[in-house]
Amino acid sequence: MGEWTEFRPGDHAPNDGTYIEIGEASFHMGVNDPQKVHLKKGDRFPMTSNKDRKWKRMNHR
């Protein structure tokens, strides 16, 4: 069983990290000037800029 990779506003962050706002179909739909937030494990995700967006953890690099 895997961990979720996309989160809705109000969900709890599974781990500490920086999360970025993505489009509903993120593989082909970019988001201009996406919000970024740094959350600690258990923090709730804030509202997105529009209802069709979700949060995704940024890659470690």
C-alpha positions, -999 to 999 in steps of 0.1 A, spaced: 0 0 0 14 34 -10 13 69 3 -10 95 -13 9 119 -35 -18 146 -40 -37 163 -12 -68 185 -9 -71 216 13 -78 205 49 -59 172 45 -31 166 70 5 166 57 20 131 60 56 144 64 76 176 70 83 193 37 75 219 10 44 214 -10 34 231 -42 0 238 -58 -7 217 -89 -35 216 -115 -61 188 -115 -44 170 -144 -8 179 -133 9 158 -160 -2 181 -188 -16 212 -172 9 236 -156 0 262 -130 13 298 -135 28 312 -103 18 283 -80 16 287 -42 43 269 -21 40 261 16 63 245 41 43 222 65 53 200 94 38 165 97 2 167 108 -3 204 97 -34 210 76 -31 220 39 -44 256 33 -69 265 6 -57 265 -30 -61 294 -55 -90 276 -71 -112 246 -64 -96 224 -91 -61 225 -76 -44 202 -52 -11 201 -32 18 179 -40 52 175 -22 81 190 -40 110 167 -50 141 165 -28 171 179 -47 
